Amino acid sequence: MARKALLLLTLLSTSVVGMGYILSDENRSAFRWFTDLAIGAPSAIAEKAASAAPDVSPAIDQPPKPPADNALGFMLASVAEQYEQSTRYPAWSVPLSEAQAKAYQGNRYEPVSLPLEGDGQFTVTLEKYRFTRGETILVAAVIQGSQVVGRSLTATLEKPDSREAVASTTLEQAGSAGYFEGTLEASEEPGEYRLIVEARLDGRPVRHASPLTIEPYLGEFRGLGEPHVSNNNLIIPVRFSPETPGFYALSAQLYSGQRPVAQLQMEQRLDGTSDTINLKAHGTVLANRPGVGQLQLRHIQIRQLPARPGDRTNYAFGPEKGYVFTPPDLDDLTDTPAVDPESEQRAALLRQLADKF
């Protein structure tokens, strides 16, 4: 036991002496790697450039400055300002940028590419993501690379849970080499499905999976009513004749020429006594716009909201070309923020919190 205690004392003494040397002023270069790591050491290229310039840095590295005492107050003030800016617009009429307009398109299908050996790709493309029951599904597949491809591909529509095949077809080569095309009928019950496209590449089967949905027939769009101005809003009546009564949510993008203006949306019950939903473009998105000529509604989408918890939301879409219309005189519209007492209370609360810091 005494021998172990002596050995432990020797190791402890050696460690203390070594650490004292490392931390001593005479060995500052040996310890510098640790301080550089703590404050963020420059790269080797930066150090070489710095060594060529005159050394005007202080002898002792300056520690990073701590954040300001009111950093939380600054953050809250910034949030309050952004919230106040966003609440200028009512929820049913918000301004739209080019990027947002592209993101909000409700029935776009993003092609899915499966990587292959040798930088090859197996890509499947559909016209859209949601198909109305009874529509034809056009399937296109492209295989790029050095793989040897069979003369045809097979496309199978299956239920994702049970993997039960409900429809299938053959994709034949069309046009250029590596391009295949075929059609399926969307005649199955509404719901989520998976499209499996299988090819034989170099004698081996390769499967490509893509999701899609089949939607029930919800009704028919019947054009626009007469647009008019009321209470600092441009009212755009959209006529839709529903197959069944219920609550529906209509959304569309308002364009002026090729420039997106606003995302519009409105919920309403349709029960056969009325087939019109009034979209409203608020003055904050239309006022002070010189030379507004014809306007257009694009990417029109209507949703049948669930009647009971657990029911699925069903989708339908307006005509591809949308609706072009000539608005009435818009000079009476003003860039006056929308009035929402709840939003104003939230903004006031955020300002009060910011003032406390």
N, C-alpha and C positions, 0 to 999 in steps of 0.2 A: 504494500500500500504506500509506503514512504517513497519507493522508487517511482511509482506512478505520479505521486504528487510533485516530486522533483522534476520529472519530465514535463508535466503540465506547466510548471512555473517557468521552465526554460523556454517552451514554445511561446508562452504569453509575453515574456520579456523580449524575445526576438521580434514578435509581431509589433510591439509598442515601438521598439527602436526603428524597425523598417517603416512604419507609418509616420514616425517623426521625421525620417529622412524625406519621405515622399512629400510631406506637407511643408517642408522647410523652404525658406527663400532661396537656398542654394540649388534647389532642384525644381524650380518652377516649370521648366520645360517638360519634365517628365510627367508632371501633374496636369499640364495644359490640355491633354487629350480628354480628360474627364470634364473640365469646365467647358470646353468647346462642345462636347456632346450635350451638356445641360442647356447651353444657350443657343445651340444650333450652329455647328461649324460650317464655314464656307467650303465650297467644292475645291478640288485641287486646282482647277483652272482659275478660279477666283483668287486663290491664295498666291498663284504664280503672278497674276496681274498685280496684286497688291504689293508683292515683294519688289516689283520693278518701280513702283511709285515711291516718293518720299514717305517715310514713316512719321505720320503726324498723329497717330493714335496715342491715347494716354497709356501710362505704364500698367494700369490696372483696368481690366475689362469692366465696363459699366453693366450692372444688372438690368434686365428688362424692366421698363416702367410698369407699375401696376395699373389696372384699369381705373378710370375715373370713378369717384365715389358715386356719381349720379348715373352710372351706366344703365341701371335698371330703369331709372326715370326716363332717360333718353329713349330706351327701347319702347317703353309704354307710350311715350309721346308720339313716337313714329307709328306704332300700331294704331293709336287713336286717329292720327292724321290719315292713314291709309283707309281705316274703317269709315271715316267721315266722307272721304272721296268716293268710296264704293257705294255708300248709301245715298249718294246724289241720284242714283238710278233706281227705279222700282225693279223688283225681282222679275217682273214679266217683260222688261224692256231694257236690256243691257248692251252697251257698245261692243262691237265685234272687230277684232283685228284679223289680218289675213291668216295668221297661224291658227287663231281660235276658230275661224270659219272652217278651215280644213279639218280641225280636230272634232268639231261638233257635227260633222256629217254623219247621220245616224245609221246608214246602211252601206257602209264601205267595207269591202273585204280586202284585207291585207294579205298579199300572196305569201305563202310559207315555203321556204327553200330548205331542202334536206341536203347537207353536204355529202359529197361522194369522194372517192379516192381520186387523187390527181387533180385537185382543185375543181372537180366537177360539181354540178348542182342538179337537183331534182326539184322542180318548182311546179306547184299546182295553183291555178288561178280560177276564181269564180267571179261572176258578174257582180254579186253582192253577197252579203252574209245572211240576210233574212229573206225567205221565199214564202209567198202566199200559197196556201194549199191549192194544188191544181196547176201551178206554174211549171214551166220547163226549166230544169237546171242545166245550164251549159257548163261543161267541165273542160278546161284546157290544161295540158301538162307539157312542160318543156324539160328535156334532159340535155344538159351540156357537159361535155367532157369527152374523154377517150374511151368510155365504156362501150361495149358492144350491146346494142339495144334490140330487143325482140321487135317483131313487126306490129304488135298491138299491146295495149295496156288494158287492164280491167279496173273499173270503178264500181265500188260497192257502198251503198248507204246502209249504215247499221245503227242500232240503238247503243248509246255509249255504256249503259249499265250492263245489259245482258249480252252485248255484242251480237245480237240477232240481226242477220242481214234482211233488209226489207225491200231492197231494189238493187239491181246491178246492170251494168252496160259495158260495152267494149269501146275503148278509145282508139280510133284509127289514126294513122299518120296522115297529116294534112299539110300541104305546102312544103316548107323546108324540113330538112332532116332533123329529127329530135323533137318535133312539135306534134302533139296528139290532141284529138278533140272528140267529144261525144256528149250525149245528153241523157238526163234522167228526168223522171216525172216526180214532182213533189206532191204526191197523192196520199202520203201517210198522215197519221194523226198529228196535230200540232205539238211541237216539243223540240228538244235538243237532239241533234243527230251528229254522227261522225262520218265523213266521207273518206273511204280508204281507196287509194289509187295504188295498184301493184304493177310493177314492171319487172322484167327479167333482164338483169344487167350482167354481162359476162357469164350467163348461164345460171345466175343466182337470183332468187326473188328478193325484191326490195319494196317495202311498204311505206307509203306516205299517207299521213292522217291529217285531216282538216276538219274543224268544227263548222256547223251551220245550224240554222233553225228553220222550222216550218211553222208559219203563222196561219191562224184561221182567217177567213174572209170577214173583215170588219164592216165593210160598207163601201160607199162610193163618194168620191169628191165631185162636187158639182160647180166648181168655179168660185168666183168672188162676187160679193154684193157691191154696193156703191160705197167706196171709201169716203170718209168725211172726218172733220175735225171736231173734237168735243173735249172740254176740260183739259186743254194742253196735251191732247193725245191725237194722233192720227189713227182712226178706227178703220181696220181692214176686216170686213166680214168674210169669213171663209165658210162655204157651204159644204156640209158633209152629211150624207144620209146613212145613219148607222143600221147595221143588220139587226142588232139587238139594243134595247135601251140600257143606259148605264152612264157611269162617269168616264169622261174622256179627257185626255190632256193633249193639246195641239201645240206644236212648236214649228218654227220656220225661221229662216234667215232672210233678213231684209237687205236688198242690194240696191245701190244707185249706180247704174252702169255695171262696171266690173269691180266696183269697190264695195266690200261688205260694210253695212251700217250698224245693224243690231241683231241680236238674237231675241226673238219674240216667243212667248209661251203663255198659254191660258188653259185653265181647267174648267169644265162645265158638264152638267148633266144633260144628255140628249135622250129624249123619251118619245120622239115622234111628233110632239107638238111644235118643236123647233129644230131645224137642222143647220143652224148657223152658230159658229163660234167667232166672237169678235177678238181678233188680235189687236193689240194697241202698241203703237210706237210712241214713246214719251217725247216731249219737247226737248229733253236733254240730249237726245241722240239725233234730232232732226233740225233743231233751230240753228240759225246762222249758217246754213249750208247754201252757198251761192250756186245758182244754176241747176237746181234739182229738177231734172226732167222726168222721164219715166222711172218708176221703181219696179222692183221684181221680188217676189217671194220664191226662194229656192229651198231645196232640201226639206220639203214639208213632211212632217212625221206626226202621226196620231197614235196615241196609246190608249188602249182600253184598260182602265185601272181595275185591280182585283176587287171583286164584289165581297169576298171574304178573305180573312188572313190565310195565307198558304196558297191561294190561287195565283196562277202565273199572270204576268202582264203581257198582253198581246199587242202587236205592232202592225201598223199599215203605213203606206207611204203615198204621197201625192204624185202627180205627174212629173216625169223626169225633167221637163223643161220649166216646171214651176208655172207661175202666173205673172204676167207683165201687166201693169196698170199705170194709168196717169193719175197722180194724186191731185186733190184739190189745192187751192192756194194755202201754202204753209206759213205765210207771214205772221199769222197770229200765234204760232208756237213760240215759246220762250224757253231759254236755258235756265229754268227755275228748278232747283233740286226738288225731288219728290218729298212729300211730307209723310213720315212714318214715325209716330210717337215712340214706339218701342226702340227703333234704331237710334233715335235721338237720345233716348235715355241711356242706351248702351254706350254711345259715344261720349256722353257727359260723364258716365262712370269711369271710362278709360282716362279721360282728361283729369278727373279728380285723383285717380291713382297715380298718374304721372306727376302731378303737382306735389305729391307727398314725398317725392324723392329728390 
